[in-house]
Amino acid sequence: MNGLFSTFKKLGGWSLLNLWRKAGVLPYAVAQVCLTGVSRKSLEIVRLGVQQKILHKLRKRYLPVLEAFDEEWKSGQYATEQESCPRVWICWMQGIENAPKLAVIS
C-alpha cells in the first residue's frame, strides 16, 4: 500500500486527478486502473489511454475550427500587401555602429 501512495505522488497526485476531472476522463481512468491494476505497465497503459481520450475530445471539438481556418488561409483571405515589402529588418546586438557595412546599407 505504501508503494501505491508513492507511485501516486510520483505521477502527479491530486493535481493529475484534477486535470483528468477537468478533461472529463477521470471516470475512464479510474475504471481502467480498476481493470488493469497498479503495476508499472498497467499505469503506463492507463496514461496512454487517457491521452488518446483527451486527443479524441480535442479533435472532435476543434477540428472544424481548424479546417475552416485552413480553407480561409488557402483562399487568400489573410494575405496582405506587406508580403511584397522589400525591407529586411535586423537587430544587431552590439549596436548598429558596429554592424558590418552590408547590414547598414539602406
N, C-alpha and C positions, 0 to 999 in steps of 0.2 A: 504494500500500500504506500510505503514511503517513496518507492521508485515512481509510482504513478504521479504523486504530487510534484516530485522534482521534474519529471517529464512535462507535466502541465505548465509549470513555471518556465521551463526552458523554451517551450513552444510559444509563449506569449501570455499564458494565463488568462486572466479575466478580460484583458484588452482584446485578445483574439476572439473570445466568445462574444464580446460586444460588437466587434466588426462583423462577425458572422451573423449576428442578430440583425444588424442594420442592413446587411446584404440579403437577408431573407433565407439563408441557407443553414441556420442553426438547427432546425429540426432534422434536416437531411444529415448533417454532420453527426448529431447525437445518435441517430439511427444507425449510421454506418459504423460508428465506434462500438455500439452495442452488438452489431452483427459480426464485425471483423475482429474485435478485440483491441488490446492496447499494446501489442508488440510494435517494435520499431517499423517493420514493414507495413503493418496494418495502418498505423498512423500516417505513414507516407502515402498510402493508397487513399486514405480519407482526405488528406490535404490536396492531393491531385484531383479527386472527385469534386471537392468544394471549389477549387479553382475553375474546373470545367463548368460547373453550375453557374458560377458568377460570370464567366466569359459568355455563356449562352444567354444569360439575362441581359448583359450589356449589349451584345449583338442584336438581340431582339428589340431592345429599346432604342439604340442609336444608329443602327444600320440604315433605316430610311432617311435619317437626317444626313448621314454621310453620303449616301447615294445622291440625294438632292443637291448637296453642295458640289459633288463631283460633276454632276450634269451642268450646274451653273458655271463651274470653272471651265469646263470644256466648251461651253457656248461663248466664252469670252466676256462674260458679264463683269468679271473682276479685272479685266485688262485696263490699264491706264496709259496715258501718254508718257509717263515717266520711264517706261521701259525702253524708249528710244533715246533717252538722255545720254549724251556722250561723256558726262562727268564721271570721274572715278574719285571717290572720297578716300583719304588716307589719314592715318593717325601715326605720327612719328613721336614716340615717347621721349626721345632725347631733345625735342624741340625742333621746330621747322627750320631754324637757323642751321642746325647740324645735319639736316637731311641731305641726301645726295642730290645733285642738280637735276637728275631725272625726275625725282619726286616733287621738286619745287616748280617745275615748268608748268605754267598755267595756260 
